Amino acid sequence: MMELWEQLAFIYPSMGEGLAVLASSLNTVRTMATRDIYETGFDEDVRTESSANQCPECDGRVTTNAVETICEDCGLVIDEQRIDHGPEWRGFDVDERERTGAPLTAARHDRGLSTEIGRGTDANGNELSGQKRRRLARMRREQTRGRFQSKAERNLAHGLSEVRRISSALELSETTRDQACQLFRSAQNEDLLQGRSIEAMAAASVYGACRCNEWPRTLDDITESARVKQSRVTNAYTTLNTELGLPAQPMTPSAFVPRLASELDVSDQIQQRARQLAEASESAGASTGVRPSRFAAACLYKAGCEQGQLLTQSAVAEVANVSSATVRTRRDTLDKLAV
């Protein structure tokens, strides 16, 4: 490249000085492109400072990430929390408005990123004119039509709404509800909804989440809140457990004791004694093959009789959703254990 400029300067002597200036400027541009662009580029989250910005203690190498600026040699924290990458949940006016929306959730088919169009008032609470209200009505209609992109997404929205309804009726925590929604999503992704009811699979997802978290909920409790028969819920849960391999452990009578004791409003001494009886029966294998709620009811009845608080068999049987004869039979089994 330099030989070409020299030849041009020899042919055109009057242009020699201008060509020399132009050549030097091109070299400068090429040098700046190499040094300033490629060498000083950095990542937003993790980057290494230049040699001019060194550690004030040991003149070591300084590294900056999204949280703090530290020295790699001595470990000195020079700066921290330069940028807060988290959401802002504070309000900045009288109405406590949020600068960001609600967090993502698995309980919604769109992860909670849906759009809500107002009706009669604007964001400041002022009433809208008739023309604007009609315009918003048309926008809501079009937004409703385009809310679901496919039939599978529509089925997912219906199933998740059913999961939320059952979880609310059973007073489950948000964590358990989200796990149940995730189970329903997995069932749909594995094509387990074909030939089965959406309501049955939603109820089975709630029951599976309760079993995985060892919540004392029976199929009867789930069926009371569901809109399908218990046989269909059982079939859906069996498929869900077989295909997805749920880490569900067998329910034990000791897990049902606190729930039944709370409904019977007994003392702590009776609850502790009933739990001891339930754990003893589990160790002896007497509760194998028996519904755990039935054995838990018998443990509470026997503990109440030992502590002097008279609990009728009918009251205990009603809370456990069993018959009085079942309570007496399991009580006799506990008497044979001599715990």
C-alpha positions as CSV (number, residue, x, y, z in Angstrom):
1,M,0.0,0.0,0.0
2,M,2.8,2.4,0.8
3,E,4.6,1.7,-2.5
4,L,1.5,2.8,-4.4
5,W,1.4,6.1,-2.5
6,E,5.1,6.6,-3.2
7,Q,4.6,6.0,-6.9
8,L,1.8,8.5,-7.1
9,A,3.8,11.1,-5.3
10,F,6.7,10.5,-7.8
11,I,4.4,10.9,-10.8
12,Y,2.5,13.9,-9.3
13,P,5.1,15.9,-7.3
14,S,2.6,18.7,-6.6
15,M,0.3,16.2,-4.9
16,G,3.0,14.6,-2.8
17,E,2.3,16.5,0.4
18,G,-1.4,15.9,0.2
19,L,-1.0,12.3,-0.5
20,A,1.3,11.9,2.4
21,V,-1.3,13.5,4.7
22,L,-4.0,11.2,3.3
23,A,-1.8,8.1,3.8
24,S,-1.1,9.1,7.4
25,S,-4.8,9.7,8.1
26,L,-5.7,6.2,6.8
27,N,-3.0,4.6,9.0
28,T,-4.5,6.5,11.9
29,V,-8.0,5.3,11.1
30,R,-6.8,1.7,10.8
31,T,-4.9,1.9,14.1
32,M,-8.0,3.3,15.9
33,A,-10.2,0.6,14.5
34,T,-7.9,-2.0,15.9
35,R,-7.2,-0.5,19.3
36,D,-10.3,1.4,20.3
37,I,-13.0,-1.0,19.0
38,Y,-11.6,-4.5,19.5
39,E,-9.5,-4.0,22.5
40,T,-11.8,-1.8,24.6
41,G,-15.0,-3.8,24.0
42,F,-16.5,-5.3,27.1
43,D,-19.5,-7.3,28.3
44,E,-22.2,-5.5,30.3
45,D,-22.2,-8.1,33.1
46,V,-18.6,-9.3,33.3
47,R,-15.6,-7.3,32.2
48,T,-12.0,-6.7,33.1
49,E,-10.8,-3.1,33.7
50,S,-7.9,-1.6,31.8
51,S,-4.5,-1.4,33.4
52,A,-5.1,2.3,34.2
53,N,-7.8,1.4,36.7
54,Q,-5.9,-0.7,39.2
55,C,-6.5,-1.8,42.8
56,P,-5.7,1.1,45.2
57,E,-4.2,-1.3,47.7
58,C,-1.9,-3.7,45.8
59,D,-2.1,-2.3,42.2
60,G,-3.6,-5.7,41.2
61,R,-6.0,-6.6,38.5
62,V,-9.6,-5.3,38.9
63,T,-12.6,-7.2,37.7
64,T,-16.2,-5.8,37.5
65,N,-19.3,-7.9,37.2
66,A,-23.0,-7.1,37.6
67,V,-22.8,-7.0,41.4
68,E,-19.5,-5.7,42.5
69,T,-16.0,-4.6,41.6
70,I,-13.2,-6.6,43.2
71,C,-9.4,-7.1,43.0
72,E,-8.4,-10.5,41.8
73,D,-5.1,-10.4,43.8
74,C,-6.1,-9.2,47.3
75,G,-9.9,-9.6,47.1
76,L,-10.6,-6.0,48.0
77,V,-14.2,-5.0,47.2
78,I,-13.8,-1.6,45.6
79,D,-17.5,-1.0,44.5
80,E,-20.7,-3.0,44.9
81,Q,-24.3,-3.0,43.7
82,R,-23.5,-0.6,40.8
83,I,-26.7,-1.6,38.9
84,D,-29.8,-3.1,40.4
85,H,-31.1,-5.6,37.8
86,G,-34.1,-6.6,39.9
87,P,-37.7,-5.3,39.5
88,E,-38.9,-2.2,41.3
89,W,-41.9,-2.9,43.5
90,R,-42.1,0.5,45.2
91,G,-44.9,3.0,44.5
92,F,-44.0,6.6,43.7
93,D,-47.4,8.4,44.1
94,V,-50.4,8.4,46.3
95,D,-52.1,5.5,44.6
96,E,-49.0,3.3,45.2
97,R,-48.6,2.4,41.5
98,E,-46.1,-0.2,40.5
99,R,-43.5,0.6,37.9
100,T,-43.4,-3.0,36.9
101,G,-46.1,-5.7,36.5
102,A,-46.7,-8.8,38.5
103,P,-44.0,-11.5,38.4
104,L,-44.2,-14.4,36.0
105,T,-46.4,-17.3,37.3
106,A,-47.0,-20.8,36.1
107,A,-50.7,-20.5,37.0
108,R,-51.5,-18.6,33.8
109,H,-51.3,-19.9,30.3
110,D,-49.4,-16.8,29.2
111,R,-47.2,-16.7,32.3
112,G,-49.1,-13.7,33.5
113,L,-48.1,-11.5,30.6
114,S,-51.7,-10.8,29.5
115,T,-53.2,-7.4,28.7
116,E,-56.1,-5.9,30.6
117,I,-58.0,-3.1,28.9
118,G,-60.0,-0.8,31.2
119,R,-63.7,0.1,30.8
120,G,-65.1,3.4,32.1
121,T,-62.2,5.3,33.5
122,D,-58.6,6.0,32.6
123,A,-55.4,5.5,34.7
124,N,-56.1,8.6,36.7
125,G,-59.7,7.6,37.5
126,N,-61.3,10.1,35.1
127,E,-64.4,9.1,33.3
128,L,-64.1,8.5,29.5
129,S,-66.2,9.8,26.8
130,G,-68.7,7.7,24.9
131,Q,-66.5,7.5,21.8
132,K,-63.5,6.3,23.9
133,R,-65.6,3.7,25.7
134,R,-66.8,2.3,22.4
135,R,-63.3,2.2,21.1
136,L,-62.1,0.3,24.2
137,A,-65.0,-2.1,23.8
138,R,-63.9,-2.9,20.3
139,M,-60.3,-3.3,21.5
140,R,-61.4,-5.7,24.3
141,R,-63.4,-7.7,21.8
142,E,-60.4,-8.1,19.4
143,Q,-58.1,-8.8,22.3
144,T,-60.4,-11.6,23.5
145,R,-60.5,-13.1,20.1
146,G,-56.7,-13.1,19.7
147,R,-56.0,-14.2,23.2
148,F,-55.5,-17.9,22.3
149,Q,-53.3,-18.8,19.3
150,S,-54.4,-22.4,19.1
151,K,-56.8,-25.0,20.6
152,A,-54.1,-26.4,22.7
153,E,-53.5,-23.0,24.3
154,R,-57.2,-22.7,25.0
155,N,-57.3,-26.1,26.7
156,L,-54.3,-25.1,28.7
157,A,-56.0,-21.9,29.9
158,H,-59.1,-23.9,30.9
159,G,-57.1,-26.5,32.7
160,L,-55.1,-24.0,34.7
161,S,-58.2,-22.1,35.7
162,E,-59.6,-25.4,37.0
163,V,-56.4,-26.1,38.9
164,R,-56.6,-22.6,40.5
165,R,-60.2,-23.1,41.4
166,I,-59.6,-26.5,43.1
167,S,-56.5,-25.2,44.9
168,S,-58.5,-22.2,46.2
169,A,-61.3,-24.5,47.5
170,L,-58.8,-26.7,49.3
171,E,-56.9,-23.6,50.7
172,L,-53.6,-24.8,49.3
173,S,-50.5,-22.6,49.2
174,E,-49.3,-20.8,46.1
175,T,-46.3,-23.0,45.9
176,T,-48.4,-26.2,45.7
177,R,-50.8,-24.5,43.3
178,D,-47.9,-23.6,40.9
179,Q,-46.6,-27.1,41.1
180,A,-50.0,-28.5,40.2
181,C,-50.1,-26.1,37.2
182,Q,-46.7,-27.2,36.1
183,L,-47.8,-30.9,36.3
184,F,-50.8,-30.0,34.1
185,R,-48.4,-28.3,31.6
186,S,-46.2,-31.4,31.6
187,A,-49.3,-33.7,31.1
188,Q,-50.3,-31.6,28.1
189,N,-46.8,-31.6,26.6
190,E,-46.7,-35.4,26.9
191,D,-50.1,-35.7,25.1
192,L,-51.7,-37.2,28.2
193,L,-54.9,-35.2,27.7
194,Q,-56.0,-37.2,24.7
195,G,-59.0,-39.3,25.6
196,R,-59.3,-37.8,29.1
197,S,-61.2,-35.0,30.6
198,I,-59.4,-31.7,31.2
199,E,-61.2,-31.3,34.6
200,A,-60.1,-34.9,35.6
201,M,-56.5,-34.2,34.7
202,A,-56.6,-30.8,36.5
203,A,-57.9,-32.5,39.7
204,A,-55.3,-35.3,39.3
205,S,-52.5,-32.6,39.0
206,V,-53.7,-31.0,42.3
207,Y,-53.8,-34.4,44.0
208,G,-50.3,-35.2,42.6
209,A,-48.9,-32.0,43.9
210,C,-50.4,-32.7,47.4
211,R,-48.9,-36.2,47.4
212,C,-45.4,-34.9,46.4
213,N,-45.5,-32.4,49.2
214,E,-47.0,-34.9,51.7
215,W,-50.1,-32.8,52.3
216,P,-52.9,-34.8,54.0
217,R,-55.4,-34.6,51.2
218,T,-57.4,-37.6,50.1
219,L,-59.1,-38.3,46.8
220,D,-62.4,-37.6,48.4
221,D,-61.3,-34.1,49.3
222,I,-60.2,-33.5,45.7
223,T,-63.4,-35.0,44.2
224,E,-65.6,-32.8,46.4
225,S,-64.1,-29.7,44.8
226,A,-63.7,-31.2,41.3
227,R,-66.5,-31.4,38.7
228,V,-65.9,-35.1,37.7
229,K,-66.3,-38.5,39.3
230,Q,-63.7,-40.0,41.5
231,S,-63.0,-42.9,39.2
232,R,-62.0,-40.5,36.4
233,V,-59.7,-38.6,38.8
234,T,-58.1,-41.9,39.9
235,N,-57.6,-42.9,36.3
236,A,-56.0,-39.6,35.4
237,Y,-53.7,-39.7,38.5
238,T,-52.6,-43.2,37.7
239,T,-51.6,-42.1,34.2
240,L,-49.9,-39.0,35.5
241,N,-47.9,-40.9,38.0
242,T,-46.9,-43.7,35.6
243,E,-45.9,-41.5,32.7
244,L,-44.2,-38.6,34.6
245,G,-42.8,-40.7,37.4
246,L,-43.9,-38.5,40.3
247,P,-41.8,-38.7,43.5
248,A,-44.9,-39.4,45.6
249,Q,-44.5,-41.3,48.8
250,P,-47.2,-43.4,50.4
251,M,-49.3,-41.4,52.8
252,T,-49.0,-42.3,56.5
253,P,-51.6,-42.0,59.4
254,S,-49.3,-39.6,61.3
255,A,-49.6,-37.1,58.4
256,F,-53.4,-37.0,58.9
257,V,-53.3,-36.6,62.7
258,P,-52.7,-32.8,62.8
259,R,-55.5,-32.1,60.3
260,L,-58.1,-34.3,62.0
261,A,-57.0,-32.9,65.4
262,S,-57.5,-29.4,64.2
263,E,-61.0,-30.1,62.9
264,L,-61.9,-31.9,66.2
265,D,-60.4,-29.1,68.3
266,V,-58.6,-31.4,70.7
267,S,-55.8,-30.5,73.1
268,D,-52.1,-30.7,72.3
269,Q,-51.6,-33.7,74.6
270,I,-54.2,-35.7,72.7
271,Q,-52.6,-34.8,69.4
272,Q,-49.1,-35.8,70.6
273,R,-50.4,-39.1,72.0
274,A,-52.3,-39.8,68.7
275,R,-49.2,-39.1,66.7
276,Q,-47.2,-41.6,68.9
277,L,-49.9,-44.2,68.3
278,A,-49.8,-43.6,64.6
279,E,-46.0,-43.8,64.4
280,A,-46.1,-47.0,66.5
281,S,-48.6,-48.6,64.1
282,E,-46.5,-47.6,61.1
283,S,-43.4,-49.2,62.7
284,A,-45.3,-52.4,63.4
285,G,-46.8,-52.5,60.0
286,A,-50.4,-52.5,61.3
287,S,-51.4,-49.6,59.0
288,T,-50.2,-51.3,55.8
289,G,-53.0,-51.7,53.3
290,V,-55.4,-49.4,55.3
291,R,-56.4,-45.9,54.3
292,P,-54.3,-43.6,56.5
293,S,-57.2,-41.3,57.4
294,R,-59.0,-44.2,59.0
295,F,-56.1,-45.2,61.1
296,A,-55.5,-41.6,62.1
297,A,-59.1,-41.3,63.3
298,A,-58.8,-44.4,65.4
299,C,-55.5,-43.0,66.9
300,L,-57.3,-39.8,67.9
301,Y,-60.3,-41.6,69.4
302,K,-58.0,-43.9,71.5
303,A,-55.8,-40.9,72.6
304,G,-58.9,-39.0,73.7
305,C,-60.2,-41.9,75.7
306,E,-56.8,-42.2,77.4
307,Q,-56.6,-38.5,78.2
308,G,-60.1,-38.3,79.7
309,Q,-61.6,-36.3,76.9
310,L,-64.6,-38.1,75.5
311,L,-64.6,-38.1,71.8
312,T,-67.6,-39.9,70.3
313,Q,-67.0,-42.4,67.5
314,S,-69.6,-40.6,65.3
315,A,-67.8,-37.3,65.6
316,V,-64.4,-38.8,64.7
317,A,-65.9,-40.8,61.9
318,E,-67.6,-37.8,60.4
319,V,-64.4,-35.7,60.4
320,A,-62.4,-38.6,58.8
321,N,-65.3,-39.4,56.3
322,V,-65.4,-43.0,57.5
323,S,-68.0,-45.2,59.4
324,S,-68.1,-45.7,63.1
325,A,-67.6,-49.4,62.7
326,T,-64.3,-48.7,60.9
327,V,-63.1,-46.5,63.8
328,R,-63.9,-49.3,66.3
329,T,-62.1,-51.9,64.2
330,R,-58.9,-49.8,64.0
331,R,-59.2,-49.0,67.7
332,D,-59.2,-52.8,68.4
333,T,-56.0,-53.1,66.2
334,L,-54.3,-50.5,68.3
335,D,-55.3,-52.2,71.5
336,K,-53.6,-55.4,70.3
337,L,-50.4,-53.5,69.8
338,A,-50.3,-52.5,73.5
339,V,-48.5,-49.2,72.7
